[in-house]
């Protein structure tokens, strides 16, 4: 998750402190539509998987917990 939170902090230099795991990143405008594709590329790079935009919803990107669960957790880890 560190690359994800670093990216968010880099795009929001006025953001102080940690980002809450359940904070709504979209409502808080920490991820906006102009940077969304760049964010997708970051997640693909970090996860090593391609993200098919037809198989996801905006809610998959709403919180750090959901991002971790949807994109950064392997099938084996999710089964635990």
Biopython code that builds the backbone (N, CA, C, O; Angstrom):
import numpy as np
from Bio.PDB.StructureBuilder import StructureBuilder

atoms = [
    (1, "UNK", "N", (0.802, -1.207, 0.000)),
    (1, "UNK", "CA", (0.000, 0.000, 0.000)),
    (1, "UNK", "C", (0.841, 1.265, 0.000)),
    (1, "UNK", "O", (0.361, 2.342, -0.351)),
    (2, "UNK", "N", (2.085, 1.126, 0.392)),
    (2, "UNK", "CA", (2.926, 2.317, 0.486)),
    (2, "UNK", "C", (3.006, 3.099, -0.829)),
    (2, "UNK", "O", (2.882, 4.323, -0.800)),
    (3, "UNK", "N", (3.210, 2.443, -1.990)),
    (3, "UNK", "CA", (3.238, 3.224, -3.237)),
    (3, "UNK", "C", (1.924, 3.956, -3.500)),
    (3, "UNK", "O", (1.922, 5.050, -4.065)),
    (4, "UNK", "N", (0.821, 3.358, -3.095)),
    (4, "UNK", "CA", (-0.490, 3.981, -3.299)),
    (4, "UNK", "C", (-0.623, 5.219, -2.418)),
    (4, "UNK", "O", (-1.015, 6.281, -2.901)),
    (5, "UNK", "N", (-0.305, 5.095, -1.151)),
    (5, "UNK", "CA", (-0.425, 6.259, -0.262)),
    (5, "UNK", "C", (0.591, 7.343, -0.620)),
    (5, "UNK", "O", (0.293, 8.531, -0.498)),
    (6, "UNK", "N", (1.774, 6.952, -1.056)),
    (6, "UNK", "CA", (2.761, 7.947, -1.500)),
    (6, "UNK", "C", (2.250, 8.704, -2.719)),
    (6, "UNK", "O", (2.421, 9.919, -2.813)),
    (7, "UNK", "N", (1.624, 7.993, -3.650)),
    (7, "UNK", "CA", (1.075, 8.633, -4.848)),
    (7, "UNK", "C", (-0.004, 9.642, -4.448)),
    (7, "UNK", "O", (-0.016, 10.772, -4.934)),
    (8, "UNK", "N", (-0.906, 9.225, -3.562)),
    (8, "UNK", "CA", (-1.989, 10.107, -3.120)),
    (8, "UNK", "C", (-1.414, 11.349, -2.437)),
    (8, "UNK", "O", (-1.868, 12.463, -2.697)),
    (9, "UNK", "N", (-0.422, 11.166, -1.566)),
    (9, "UNK", "CA", (0.212, 12.314, -0.905)),
    (9, "UNK", "C", (0.919, 13.199, -1.931)),
    (9, "UNK", "O", (0.897, 14.424, -1.807)),
    (10, "UNK", "N", (1.542, 12.596, -2.938)),
    (10, "UNK", "CA", (2.217, 13.376, -3.973)),
    (10, "UNK", "C", (1.258, 14.235, -4.776)),
    (10, "UNK", "O", (1.610, 15.340, -5.188)),
    (11, "UNK", "N", (0.049, 13.736, -5.002)),
    (11, "UNK", "CA", (-0.965, 14.491, -5.743)),
    (11, "UNK", "C", (-1.682, 15.514, -4.862)),
    (11, "UNK", "O", (-2.363, 16.409, -5.363)),
    (12, "UNK", "N", (-1.523, 15.372, -3.559)),
    (12, "UNK", "CA", (-2.204, 16.255, -2.602)),
    (12, "UNK", "C", (-1.199, 16.781, -1.584)),
    (12, "UNK", "O", (-1.221, 16.373, -0.423)),
    (13, "UNK", "N", (-0.319, 17.682, -2.010)),
    (13, "UNK", "CA", (0.763, 18.133, -1.129)),
    (13, "UNK", "C", (0.280, 18.828, 0.146)),
    (13, "UNK", "O", (1.039, 18.925, 1.109)),
    (14, "UNK", "N", (-0.951, 19.306, 0.173)),
    (14, "UNK", "CA", (-1.475, 19.948, 1.378)),
    (14, "UNK", "C", (-2.018, 18.943, 2.388)),
    (14, "UNK", "O", (-2.413, 19.318, 3.492)),
    (15, "UNK", "N", (-2.036, 17.673, 2.012)),
    (15, "UNK", "CA", (-2.557, 16.630, 2.887)),
    (15, "UNK", "C", (-1.555, 16.341, 3.991)),
    (15, "UNK", "O", (-0.414, 15.963, 3.725)),
    (16, "UNK", "N", (-1.985, 16.519, 5.218)),
    (16, "UNK", "CA", (-1.123, 16.248, 6.371)),
    (16, "UNK", "C", (-1.549, 14.948, 7.029)),
    (16, "UNK", "O", (-2.741, 14.657, 7.127)),
    (17, "UNK", "N", (-0.598, 14.184, 7.469)),
    (17, "UNK", "CA", (-0.891, 12.975, 8.228)),
    (17, "UNK", "C", (-1.299, 11.802, 7.368)),
    (17, "UNK", "O", (-1.367, 11.897, 6.142)),
    (18, "UNK", "N", (-1.568, 10.695, 8.035)),
    (18, "UNK", "CA", (-1.920, 9.475, 7.315)),
    (18, "UNK", "C", (-3.343, 9.542, 6.750)),
    (18, "UNK", "O", (-4.173, 10.334, 7.197)),
    (19, "UNK", "N", (-3.593, 8.698, 5.769)),
    (19, "UNK", "CA", (-4.914, 8.580, 5.169)),
    (19, "UNK", "C", (-5.618, 7.418, 5.858)),
    (19, "UNK", "O", (-5.070, 6.318, 5.932)),
    (20, "UNK", "N", (-6.803, 7.649, 6.352)),
    (20, "UNK", "CA", (-7.569, 6.597, 7.010)),
    (20, "UNK", "C", (-7.911, 5.478, 6.041)),
    (20, "UNK", "O", (-8.252, 5.733, 4.886)),
    (21, "UNK", "N", (-7.822, 4.252, 6.506)),
    (21, "UNK", "CA", (-8.065, 3.086, 5.655)),
    (21, "UNK", "C", (-9.479, 3.071, 5.084)),
    (21, "UNK", "O", (-9.705, 2.492, 4.022)),
    (22, "UNK", "N", (-10.428, 3.695, 5.766)),
    (22, "UNK", "CA", (-11.808, 3.741, 5.292)),
    (22, "UNK", "C", (-12.251, 5.129, 4.851)),
    (22, "UNK", "O", (-13.440, 5.368, 4.638)),
    (23, "UNK", "N", (-11.297, 6.045, 4.715)),
    (23, "UNK", "CA", (-11.627, 7.385, 4.234)),
    (23, "UNK", "C", (-12.035, 7.306, 2.771)),
    (23, "UNK", "O", (-11.384, 6.621, 1.981)),
    (24, "UNK", "N", (-13.094, 7.993, 2.408)),
    (24, "UNK", "CA", (-13.571, 8.003, 1.030)),
    (24, "UNK", "C", (-12.646, 8.905, 0.208)),
    (24, "UNK", "O", (-12.715, 10.131, 0.296)),
    (25, "UNK", "N", (-11.797, 8.287, -0.576)),
    (25, "UNK", "CA", (-10.775, 9.009, -1.336)),
    (25, "UNK", "C", (-11.379, 9.886, -2.425)),
    (25, "UNK", "O", (-10.824, 10.927, -2.777)),
    (26, "UNK", "N", (-12.508, 9.459, -2.947)),
    (26, "UNK", "CA", (-13.152, 10.208, -4.029)),
    (26, "UNK", "C", (-13.913, 11.401, -3.463)),
    (26, "UNK", "O", (-13.773, 12.518, -3.961)),
    (27, "UNK", "N", (-14.709, 11.176, -2.437)),
    (27, "UNK", "CA", (-15.447, 12.276, -1.808)),
    (27, "UNK", "C", (-14.494, 13.323, -1.242)),
    (27, "UNK", "O", (-14.783, 14.519, -1.288)),
    (28, "UNK", "N", (-13.360, 12.876, -0.710)),
    (28, "UNK", "CA", (-12.366, 13.806, -0.156)),
    (28, "UNK", "C", (-11.532, 14.457, -1.257)),
    (28, "UNK", "O", (-10.676, 15.297, -0.981)),
    (29, "UNK", "N", (-11.786, 14.068, -2.498)),
    (29, "UNK", "CA", (-11.085, 14.601, -3.678)),
    (29, "UNK", "C", (-9.572, 14.329, -3.637)),
    (29, "UNK", "O", (-8.772, 15.122, -4.134)),
    (30, "UNK", "N", (-9.206, 13.201, -3.039)),
    (30, "UNK", "CA", (-7.799, 12.810, -3.015)),
    (30, "UNK", "C", (-7.412, 12.109, -4.307)),
    (30, "UNK", "O", (-6.239, 12.077, -4.679)),
    (31, "UNK", "N", (-8.398, 11.551, -4.982)),
    (31, "UNK", "CA", (-8.226, 11.005, -6.333)),
    (31, "UNK", "C", (-9.281, 11.685, -7.185)),
    (31, "UNK", "O", (-10.475, 11.586, -6.900)),
    (32, "UNK", "N", (-8.844, 12.376, -8.231)),
    (32, "UNK", "CA", (-9.826, 13.041, -9.080)),
    (32, "UNK", "C", (-9.811, 12.440, -10.483)),
    (32, "UNK", "O", (-8.947, 11.633, -10.823)),
    (33, "UNK", "N", (-10.773, 12.848, -11.274)),
    (33, "UNK", "CA", (-10.942, 12.260, -12.605)),
    (33, "UNK", "C", (-9.752, 12.524, -13.516)),
    (33, "UNK", "O", (-9.471, 11.717, -14.403)),
    (34, "UNK", "N", (-9.054, 13.621, -13.323)),
    (34, "UNK", "CA", (-7.911, 13.931, -14.171)),
    (34, "UNK", "C", (-6.743, 12.981, -13.927)),
    (34, "UNK", "O", (-5.969, 12.698, -14.842)),
    (35, "UNK", "N", (-6.615, 12.496, -12.713)),
    (35, "UNK", "CA", (-5.498, 11.618, -12.361)),
    (35, "UNK", "C", (-5.898, 10.141, -12.294)),
    (35, "UNK", "O", (-5.069, 9.289, -11.975)),
    (36, "UNK", "N", (-7.164, 9.838, -12.594)),
    (36, "UNK", "CA", (-7.659, 8.489, -12.390)),
    (36, "UNK", "C", (-6.917, 7.448, -13.231)),
    (36, "UNK", "O", (-6.562, 6.388, -12.715)),
    (37, "UNK", "N", (-6.678, 7.723, -14.498)),
    (37, "UNK", "CA", (-5.962, 6.749, -15.337)),
    (37, "UNK", "C", (-4.535, 6.531, -14.854)),
    (37, "UNK", "O", (-4.032, 5.408, -14.888)),
    (38, "UNK", "N", (-3.892, 7.580, -14.413)),
    (38, "UNK", "CA", (-2.550, 7.430, -13.836)),
    (38, "UNK", "C", (-2.606, 6.532, -12.597)),
    (38, "UNK", "O", (-1.710, 5.718, -12.372)),
    (39, "UNK", "N", (-3.655, 6.686, -11.805)),
    (39, "UNK", "CA", (-3.835, 5.855, -10.618)),
    (39, "UNK", "C", (-4.055, 4.394, -11.013)),
    (39, "UNK", "O", (-3.525, 3.492, -10.364)),
    (40, "UNK", "N", (-4.816, 4.161, -12.049)),
    (40, "UNK", "CA", (-5.031, 2.794, -12.553)),
    (40, "UNK", "C", (-3.694, 2.183, -12.957)),
    (40, "UNK", "O", (-3.408, 1.038, -12.604)),
    (41, "UNK", "N", (-2.885, 2.919, -13.680)),
    (41, "UNK", "CA", (-1.563, 2.417, -14.095)),
    (41, "UNK", "C", (-0.691, 2.097, -12.887)),
    (41, "UNK", "O", (0.039, 1.105, -12.890)),
    (42, "UNK", "N", (-0.766, 2.929, -11.862)),
    (42, "UNK", "CA", (-0.020, 2.661, -10.635)),
    (42, "UNK", "C", (-0.471, 1.339, -10.023)),
    (42, "UNK", "O", (0.360, 0.501, -9.675)),
    (43, "UNK", "N", (-1.784, 1.149, -9.890)),
    (43, "UNK", "CA", (-2.295, -0.094, -9.313)),
    (43, "UNK", "C", (-1.897, -1.307, -10.142)),
    (43, "UNK", "O", (-1.578, -2.358, -9.586)),
    (44, "UNK", "N", (-1.911, -1.175, -11.454)),
    (44, "UNK", "CA", (-1.479, -2.279, -12.313)),
    (44, "UNK", "C", (-0.010, -2.591, -12.082)),
    (44, "UNK", "O", (0.381, -3.757, -12.032)),
    (45, "UNK", "N", (0.793, -1.565, -11.944)),
    (45, "UNK", "CA", (2.219, -1.751, -11.703)),
    (45, "UNK", "C", (2.475, -2.417, -10.358)),
    (45, "UNK", "O", (3.283, -3.341, -10.263)),
    (46, "UNK", "N", (1.793, -1.954, -9.326)),
    (46, "UNK", "CA", (1.986, -2.488, -7.978)),
    (46, "UNK", "C", (1.469, -3.920, -7.867)),
    (46, "UNK", "O", (2.101, -4.760, -7.227)),
    (47, "UNK", "N", (0.328, -4.199, -8.484)),
    (47, "UNK", "CA", (-0.289, -5.523, -8.375)),
    (47, "UNK", "C", (0.278, -6.528, -9.364)),
    (47, "UNK", "O", (0.188, -7.737, -9.149)),
    (48, "UNK", "N", (0.866, -6.028, -10.456)),
    (48, "UNK", "CA", (1.358, -6.929, -11.497)),
    (48, "UNK", "C", (0.243, -7.510, -12.347)),
    (48, "UNK", "O", (0.452, -8.481, -13.075)),
    (49, "UNK", "N", (-0.941, -6.918, -12.258)),
    (49, "UNK", "CA", (-2.094, -7.396, -13.021)),
    (49, "UNK", "C", (-2.728, -6.250, -13.799)),
    (49, "UNK", "O", (-2.676, -5.094, -13.378)),
    (50, "UNK", "N", (-3.324, -6.583, -14.933)),
    (50, "UNK", "CA", (-4.062, -5.613, -15.718)),
    (50, "UNK", "C", (-5.432, -5.420, -15.099)),
    (50, "UNK", "O", (-6.063, -6.385, -14.666)),
    (51, "UNK", "N", (-5.892, -4.192, -15.054)),
    (51, "UNK", "CA", (-7.219, -3.890, -14.535)),
    (51, "UNK", "C", (-8.135, -3.624, -15.718)),
    (51, "UNK", "O", (-7.926, -2.671, -16.470)),
    (52, "UNK", "N", (-9.147, -4.464, -15.884)),
    (52, "UNK", "CA", (-10.141, -4.292, -16.935)),
    (52, "UNK", "C", (-11.206, -3.336, -16.406)),
    (52, "UNK", "O", (-11.953, -3.679, -15.490)),
    (53, "UNK", "N", (-11.274, -2.159, -16.971)),
    (53, "UNK", "CA", (-12.182, -1.135, -16.473)),
    (53, "UNK", "C", (-13.647, -1.517, -16.620)),
    (53, "UNK", "O", (-14.513, -0.906, -15.993)),
    (54, "UNK", "N", (-13.932, -2.512, -17.434)),
    (54, "UNK", "CA", (-15.315, -2.973, -17.566)),
    (54, "UNK", "C", (-15.699, -3.940, -16.457)),
    (54, "UNK", "O", (-16.869, -4.294, -16.313)),
    (55, "UNK", "N", (-14.711, -4.370, -15.669)),
    (55, "UNK", "CA", (-14.973, -5.322, -14.592)),
    (55, "UNK", "C", (-14.865, -4.694, -13.199)),
    (55, "UNK", "O", (-14.894, -5.405, -12.194)),
    (56, "UNK", "N", (-14.744, -3.397, -13.139)),
    (56, "UNK", "CA", (-14.628, -2.706, -11.850)),
    (56, "UNK", "C", (-15.676, -1.604, -11.780)),
    (56, "UNK", "O", (-16.270, -1.210, -12.783)),
    (57, "UNK", "N", (-15.880, -1.123, -10.562)),
    (57, "UNK", "CA", (-16.770, 0.027, -10.374)),
    (57, "UNK", "C", (-16.007, 1.098, -9.595)),
    (57, "UNK", "O", (-14.931, 0.843, -9.054)),
    (58, "UNK", "N", (-16.567, 2.267, -9.551)),
    (58, "UNK", "CA", (-15.920, 3.365, -8.835)),
    (58, "UNK", "C", (-15.745, 3.012, -7.361)),
    (58, "UNK", "O", (-14.804, 3.481, -6.721)),
    (59, "UNK", "N", (-16.631, 2.200, -6.826)),
    (59, "UNK", "CA", (-16.534, 1.807, -5.422)),
    (59, "UNK", "C", (-15.283, 0.983, -5.132)),
    (59, "UNK", "O", (-14.834, 0.929, -3.986)),
    (60, "UNK", "N", (-14.715, 0.343, -6.150)),
    (60, "UNK", "CA", (-13.482, -0.425, -5.968)),
    (60, "UNK", "C", (-12.281, 0.470, -5.668)),
    (60, "UNK", "O", (-11.230, -0.017, -5.250)),
    (61, "UNK", "N", (-12.433, 1.767, -5.880)),
    (61, "UNK", "CA", (-11.345, 2.726, -5.680)),
    (61, "UNK", "C", (-11.643, 3.716, -4.561)),
    (61, "UNK", "O", (-10.887, 4.667, -4.361)),
    (62, "UNK", "N", (-12.710, 3.508, -3.848)),
    (62, "UNK", "CA", (-13.202, 4.499, -2.895)),
    (62, "UNK", "C", (-12.374, 4.610, -1.618)),
    (62, "UNK", "O", (-12.194, 5.715, -1.107)),
    (63, "UNK", "N", (-11.864, 3.495, -1.090)),
    (63, "UNK", "CA", (-11.082, 3.530, 0.156)),
    (63, "UNK", "C", (-9.817, 2.699, 0.001)),
    (63, "UNK", "O", (-9.727, 1.844, -0.881)),
    (64, "UNK", "N", (-8.847, 2.958, 0.862)),
    (64, "UNK", "CA", (-7.618, 2.159, 0.842)),
    (64, "UNK", "C", (-7.917, 0.692, 1.150)),
    (64, "UNK", "O", (-7.309, -0.200, 0.560)),
    (65, "UNK", "N", (-8.847, 0.440, 2.067)),
    (65, "UNK", "CA", (-9.204, -0.942, 2.371)),
    (65, "UNK", "C", (-9.769, -1.653, 1.147)),
    (65, "UNK", "O", (-9.407, -2.796, 0.869)),
    (66, "UNK", "N", (-10.650, -0.984, 0.420)),
    (66, "UNK", "CA", (-11.245, -1.601, -0.763)),
    (66, "UNK", "C", (-10.205, -1.793, -1.858)),
    (66, "UNK", "O", (-10.222, -2.816, -2.543)),
    (67, "UNK", "N", (-9.312, -0.849, -2.038)),
    (67, "UNK", "CA", (-8.244, -0.980, -3.033)),
    (67, "UNK", "C", (-7.368, -2.175, -2.690)),
    (67, "UNK", "O", (-7.032, -2.974, -3.563)),
    (68, "UNK", "N", (-7.003, -2.295, -1.432)),
    (68, "UNK", "CA", (-6.181, -3.432, -0.987)),
    (68, "UNK", "C", (-6.911, -4.751, -1.271)),
    (68, "UNK", "O", (-6.341, -5.683, -1.839)),
    (69, "UNK", "N", (-8.167, -4.805, -0.869)),
    (69, "UNK", "CA", (-8.964, -6.014, -1.027)),
    (69, "UNK", "C", (-9.149, -6.384, -2.498)),
    (69, "UNK", "O", (-9.027, -7.552, -2.866)),
    (70, "UNK", "N", (-9.439, -5.407, -3.323)),
    (70, "UNK", "CA", (-9.784, -5.662, -4.729)),
    (70, "UNK", "C", (-8.569, -5.872, -5.625)),
    (70, "UNK", "O", (-8.618, -6.687, -6.546)),
    (71, "UNK", "N", (-7.480, -5.149, -5.368)),
    (71, "UNK", "CA", (-6.371, -5.157, -6.316)),
    (71, "UNK", "C", (-5.042, -5.658, -5.749)),
    (71, "UNK", "O", (-4.187, -6.108, -6.512)),
    (72, "UNK", "N", (-4.851, -5.593, -4.445)),
    (72, "UNK", "CA", (-3.540, -5.887, -3.898)),
    (72, "UNK", "C", (-3.500, -7.127, -3.020)),
    (72, "UNK", "O", (-2.473, -7.419, -2.408)),
    (73, "UNK", "N", (-4.597, -7.855, -2.952)),
    (73, "UNK", "CA", (-4.647, -9.086, -2.189)),
    (73, "UNK", "C", (-4.714, -10.252, -3.171)),
    (73, "UNK", "O", (-5.559, -10.281, -4.065)),
    (74, "UNK", "N", (-3.827, -11.189, -2.992)),
    (74, "UNK", "CA", (-3.852, -12.346, -3.865)),
    (74, "UNK", "C", (-5.031, -13.240, -3.520)),
    (74, "UNK", "O", (-5.592, -13.119, -2.431)),
    (75, "UNK", "N", (-5.415, -14.121, -4.405)),
    (75, "UNK", "CA", (-6.522, -15.051, -4.158)),
    (75, "UNK", "C", (-6.254, -15.882, -2.928)),
    (75, "UNK", "O", (-7.173, -16.147, -2.153)),
    (76, "UNK", "N", (-5.017, -16.299, -2.728)),
    (76, "UNK", "CA", (-4.644, -17.101, -1.562)),
    (76, "UNK", "C", (-4.842, -16.314, -0.271)),
    (76, "UNK", "O", (-5.372, -16.851, 0.702)),
    (77, "UNK", "N", (-4.424, -15.049, -0.249)),
    (77, "UNK", "CA", (-4.582, -14.225, 0.943)),
    (77, "UNK", "C", (-6.062, -13.966, 1.226)),
    (77, "UNK", "O", (-6.473, -13.949, 2.386)),
    (78, "UNK", "N", (-6.852, -13.770, 0.200)),
    (78, "UNK", "CA", (-8.286, -13.485, 0.372)),
    (78, "UNK", "C", (-9.012, -14.699, 0.939)),
    (78, "UNK", "O", (-10.026, -14.545, 1.621)),
    (79, "UNK", "N", (-8.517, -15.888, 0.673)),
    (79, "UNK", "CA", (-9.171, -17.116, 1.143)),
    (79, "UNK", "C", (-8.921, -17.360, 2.631)),
    (79, "UNK", "O", (-9.654, -18.132, 3.250)),
    (80, "UNK", "N", (-7.915, -16.727, 3.218)),
    (80, "UNK", "CA", (-7.586, -16.933, 4.634)),
    (80, "UNK", "C", (-8.621, -16.415, 5.559)),
    (80, "UNK", "O", (-8.471, -16.523, 6.776)),
]
sb = StructureBuilder()
sb.init_structure("model")
sb.init_model(0)
sb.init_chain("A")
sb.init_seg("    ")
for serial, (resi, resn, name, xyz) in enumerate(atoms, 1):
    if name == "N":
        sb.init_residue(resn, " ", resi, " ")
    sb.init_atom(name, np.array(xyz, "f"), 0.0, 1.0, " ", f" {name:<3s}", serial, name[0])
structure = sb.get_structure()
